[in-house]
């Protein structure tokens, strides 16, 4: 390995960096960090096909892990605190908004026993 290549602190590829430094367990953990939120957001798309507010937040939330999976091909996004914060906070925000909008819609659709049926 050349001295220039050895001077870089990381591999500039999150997947190779995880495999090289943490092995298969670290690689599996990295994939879980990406795929678990992605699956959670995508699972909210189908049941809420009529609620566009939930769909918008779920789609925006799904784009965060998808984007990071692409960004990880050319840089180690989780090697800096800013990369972690810019991943976690949008996922938490969009996840909270999806849950809140789904609860609000469920309350609106639930029959009210105090109101007489017509």
ChimeraX commands (.cxc) that place a marker at each C-alpha (Angstrom):
marker #1 position 0.00,0.00,0.00 radius 0.5
marker #1 position 1.32,3.41,-0.84 radius 0.5
marker #1 position 2.00,5.98,1.88 radius 0.5
marker #1 position -0.57,8.35,0.40 radius 0.5
marker #1 position -3.33,5.72,0.59 radius 0.5
marker #1 position -2.30,4.76,4.13 radius 0.5
marker #1 position -2.62,8.37,5.29 radius 0.5
marker #1 position -6.43,8.43,4.91 radius 0.5
marker #1 position -8.32,7.82,8.19 radius 0.5
marker #1 position -11.04,5.71,6.55 radius 0.5
marker #1 position -11.71,3.81,3.34 radius 0.5
marker #1 position -14.10,6.39,1.80 radius 0.5
marker #1 position -16.63,3.58,1.44 radius 0.5
marker #1 position -18.84,2.79,4.43 radius 0.5
marker #1 position -19.33,-0.84,3.42 radius 0.5
marker #1 position -15.63,-1.63,2.92 radius 0.5
marker #1 position -14.83,0.32,6.09 radius 0.5
marker #1 position -17.33,-1.73,8.11 radius 0.5
marker #1 position -16.08,-5.01,6.68 radius 0.5
marker #1 position -12.43,-4.13,7.18 radius 0.5
marker #1 position -12.67,-2.69,10.69 radius 0.5
marker #1 position -15.61,-4.57,12.24 radius 0.5
marker #1 position -15.95,-7.73,10.16 radius 0.5
marker #1 position -19.17,-9.42,9.14 radius 0.5
marker #1 position -20.89,-8.50,12.40 radius 0.5
marker #1 position -20.17,-4.82,11.84 radius 0.5
marker #1 position -21.28,-5.07,8.23 radius 0.5
marker #1 position -24.55,-6.73,9.30 radius 0.5
marker #1 position -25.08,-4.01,11.91 radius 0.5
marker #1 position -24.50,-1.33,9.28 radius 0.5
marker #1 position -27.03,-2.94,6.97 radius 0.5
marker #1 position -29.51,-3.11,9.87 radius 0.5
marker #1 position -29.01,0.61,10.52 radius 0.5
marker #1 position -30.01,1.25,6.92 radius 0.5
marker #1 position -32.63,-1.42,6.28 radius 0.5
marker #1 position -34.68,-1.36,9.52 radius 0.5
marker #1 position -35.82,2.29,9.19 radius 0.5
marker #1 position -36.27,1.82,5.44 radius 0.5
marker #1 position -38.58,-1.13,6.01 radius 0.5
marker #1 position -40.53,0.68,8.73 radius 0.5
marker #1 position -41.18,3.67,6.49 radius 0.5
marker #1 position -42.04,1.56,3.44 radius 0.5
marker #1 position -44.47,-0.51,5.53 radius 0.5
marker #1 position -46.41,2.70,6.31 radius 0.5
marker #1 position -46.92,3.49,2.62 radius 0.5
marker #1 position -49.33,0.71,1.68 radius 0.5
marker #1 position -51.83,0.81,4.60 radius 0.5
marker #1 position -52.17,4.58,4.32 radius 0.5
marker #1 position -52.83,4.74,0.59 radius 0.5
marker #1 position -55.65,7.24,1.10 radius 0.5
marker #1 position -53.86,9.43,3.65 radius 0.5
marker #1 position -51.44,11.56,1.66 radius 0.5
marker #1 position -49.97,13.23,4.72 radius 0.5
marker #1 position -48.78,9.91,6.12 radius 0.5
marker #1 position -47.55,8.84,2.69 radius 0.5
marker #1 position -45.53,12.04,2.25 radius 0.5
marker #1 position -43.83,11.67,5.63 radius 0.5
marker #1 position -43.25,7.94,5.06 radius 0.5
marker #1 position -41.74,8.56,1.63 radius 0.5
marker #1 position -39.52,11.35,2.95 radius 0.5
marker #1 position -38.43,9.08,5.80 radius 0.5
marker #1 position -37.65,6.24,3.38 radius 0.5
marker #1 position -35.50,8.55,1.27 radius 0.5
marker #1 position -33.11,9.21,4.19 radius 0.5
marker #1 position -31.76,5.62,4.49 radius 0.5
marker #1 position -31.86,5.18,0.71 radius 0.5
marker #1 position -29.79,8.33,0.26 radius 0.5
marker #1 position -27.33,7.30,2.93 radius 0.5
marker #1 position -26.94,3.88,1.33 radius 0.5
marker #1 position -25.90,5.63,-1.89 radius 0.5
marker #1 position -23.72,8.19,-0.08 radius 0.5
marker #1 position -21.95,5.31,1.68 radius 0.5
marker #1 position -20.47,4.17,-1.62 radius 0.5
marker #1 position -18.18,7.19,-1.76 radius 0.5
marker #1 position -17.73,8.30,1.86 radius 0.5
marker #1 position -17.91,7.04,5.44 radius 0.5
marker #1 position -20.95,8.97,6.57 radius 0.5
marker #1 position -20.95,7.64,10.15 radius 0.5
marker #1 position -17.30,8.44,10.86 radius 0.5
marker #1 position -18.27,12.01,11.85 radius 0.5
marker #1 position -20.86,13.20,14.36 radius 0.5
marker #1 position -22.56,15.39,11.77 radius 0.5
marker #1 position -23.25,12.37,9.58 radius 0.5
marker #1 position -24.85,10.53,12.48 radius 0.5
marker #1 position -26.97,13.51,13.51 radius 0.5
marker #1 position -28.15,14.18,9.96 radius 0.5
marker #1 position -29.24,10.55,9.76 radius 0.5
marker #1 position -30.90,10.09,13.15 radius 0.5
marker #1 position -32.80,13.36,13.52 radius 0.5
marker #1 position -34.69,13.26,10.18 radius 0.5
marker #1 position -35.60,9.61,10.75 radius 0.5
marker #1 position -36.90,10.42,14.23 radius 0.5
marker #1 position -38.80,13.45,12.92 radius 0.5
marker #1 position -40.45,11.68,9.98 radius 0.5
marker #1 position -41.19,8.61,12.10 radius 0.5
marker #1 position -42.88,10.75,14.72 radius 0.5
marker #1 position -44.90,12.63,12.10 radius 0.5
marker #1 position -46.05,9.37,10.47 radius 0.5
marker #1 position -47.18,7.97,13.80 radius 0.5
marker #1 position -48.95,11.19,14.77 radius 0.5
marker #1 position -50.81,11.52,11.47 radius 0.5
marker #1 position -51.86,7.85,11.57 radius 0.5
marker #1 position -53.23,8.24,15.11 radius 0.5
marker #1 position -55.09,11.39,14.13 radius 0.5
marker #1 position -56.62,9.65,11.12 radius 0.5
marker #1 position -57.59,6.63,13.25 radius 0.5
marker #1 position -59.38,8.91,15.72 radius 0.5
marker #1 position -61.29,10.58,12.89 radius 0.5
marker #1 position -62.38,7.25,11.42 radius 0.5
marker #1 position -63.37,5.70,14.76 radius 0.5
marker #1 position -67.12,5.85,15.44 radius 0.5
marker #1 position -68.05,8.21,18.26 radius 0.5
marker #1 position -70.48,6.51,20.72 radius 0.5
marker #1 position -71.66,9.91,22.07 radius 0.5
marker #1 position -72.89,10.95,18.62 radius 0.5
marker #1 position -76.19,9.35,17.55 radius 0.5
marker #1 position -76.10,7.37,14.34 radius 0.5
marker #1 position -78.19,8.72,11.47 radius 0.5
marker link #1:1,2 radius 0.2
marker link #1:2,3 radius 0.2
marker link #1:3,4 radius 0.2
marker link #1:4,5 radius 0.2
marker link #1:5,6 radius 0.2
marker link #1:6,7 radius 0.2
marker link #1:7,8 radius 0.2
marker link #1:8,9 radius 0.2
marker link #1:9,10 radius 0.2
marker link #1:10,11 radius 0.2
marker link #1:11,12 radius 0.2
marker link #1:12,13 radius 0.2
marker link #1:13,14 radius 0.2
marker link #1:14,15 radius 0.2
marker link #1:15,16 radius 0.2
marker link #1:16,17 radius 0.2
marker link #1:17,18 radius 0.2
marker link #1:18,19 radius 0.2
marker link #1:19,20 radius 0.2
marker link #1:20,21 radius 0.2
marker link #1:21,22 radius 0.2
marker link #1:22,23 radius 0.2
marker link #1:23,24 radius 0.2
marker link #1:24,25 radius 0.2
marker link #1:25,26 radius 0.2
marker link #1:26,27 radius 0.2
marker link #1:27,28 radius 0.2
marker link #1:28,29 radius 0.2
marker link #1:29,30 radius 0.2
marker link #1:30,31 radius 0.2
marker link #1:31,32 radius 0.2
marker link #1:32,33 radius 0.2
marker link #1:33,34 radius 0.2
marker link #1:34,35 radius 0.2
marker link #1:35,36 radius 0.2
marker link #1:36,37 radius 0.2
marker link #1:37,38 radius 0.2
marker link #1:38,39 radius 0.2
marker link #1:39,40 radius 0.2
marker link #1:40,41 radius 0.2
marker link #1:41,42 radius 0.2
marker link #1:42,43 radius 0.2
marker link #1:43,44 radius 0.2
marker link #1:44,45 radius 0.2
marker link #1:45,46 radius 0.2
marker link #1:46,47 radius 0.2
marker link #1:47,48 radius 0.2
marker link #1:48,49 radius 0.2
marker link #1:49,50 radius 0.2
marker link #1:50,51 radius 0.2
marker link #1:51,52 radius 0.2
marker link #1:52,53 radius 0.2
marker link #1:53,54 radius 0.2
marker link #1:54,55 radius 0.2
marker link #1:55,56 radius 0.2
marker link #1:56,57 radius 0.2
marker link #1:57,58 radius 0.2
marker link #1:58,59 radius 0.2
marker link #1:59,60 radius 0.2
marker link #1:60,61 radius 0.2
marker link #1:61,62 radius 0.2
marker link #1:62,63 radius 0.2
marker link #1:63,64 radius 0.2
marker link #1:64,65 radius 0.2
marker link #1:65,66 radius 0.2
marker link #1:66,67 radius 0.2
marker link #1:67,68 radius 0.2
marker link #1:68,69 radius 0.2
marker link #1:69,70 radius 0.2
marker link #1:70,71 radius 0.2
marker link #1:71,72 radius 0.2
marker link #1:72,73 radius 0.2
marker link #1:73,74 radius 0.2
marker link #1:74,75 radius 0.2
marker link #1:75,76 radius 0.2
marker link #1:76,77 radius 0.2
marker link #1:77,78 radius 0.2
marker link #1:78,79 radius 0.2
marker link #1:79,80 radius 0.2
marker link #1:80,81 radius 0.2
marker link #1:81,82 radius 0.2
marker link #1:82,83 radius 0.2
marker link #1:83,84 radius 0.2
marker link #1:84,85 radius 0.2
marker link #1:85,86 radius 0.2
marker link #1:86,87 radius 0.2
marker link #1:87,88 radius 0.2
marker link #1:88,89 radius 0.2
marker link #1:89,90 radius 0.2
marker link #1:90,91 radius 0.2
marker link #1:91,92 radius 0.2
marker link #1:92,93 radius 0.2
marker link #1:93,94 radius 0.2
marker link #1:94,95 radius 0.2
marker link #1:95,96 radius 0.2
marker link #1:96,97 radius 0.2
marker link #1:97,98 radius 0.2
marker link #1:98,99 radius 0.2
marker link #1:99,100 radius 0.2
marker link #1:100,101 radius 0.2
marker link #1:101,102 radius 0.2
marker link #1:102,103 radius 0.2
marker link #1:103,104 radius 0.2
marker link #1:104,105 radius 0.2
marker link #1:105,106 radius 0.2
marker link #1:106,107 radius 0.2
marker link #1:107,108 radius 0.2
marker link #1:108,109 radius 0.2
marker link #1:109,110 radius 0.2
marker link #1:110,111 radius 0.2
marker link #1:111,112 radius 0.2
marker link #1:112,113 radius 0.2
marker link #1:113,114 radius 0.2
marker link #1:114,115 radius 0.2
marker link #1:115,116 radius 0.2
marker link #1:116,117 radius 0.2
marker link #1:117,118 radius 0.2
view
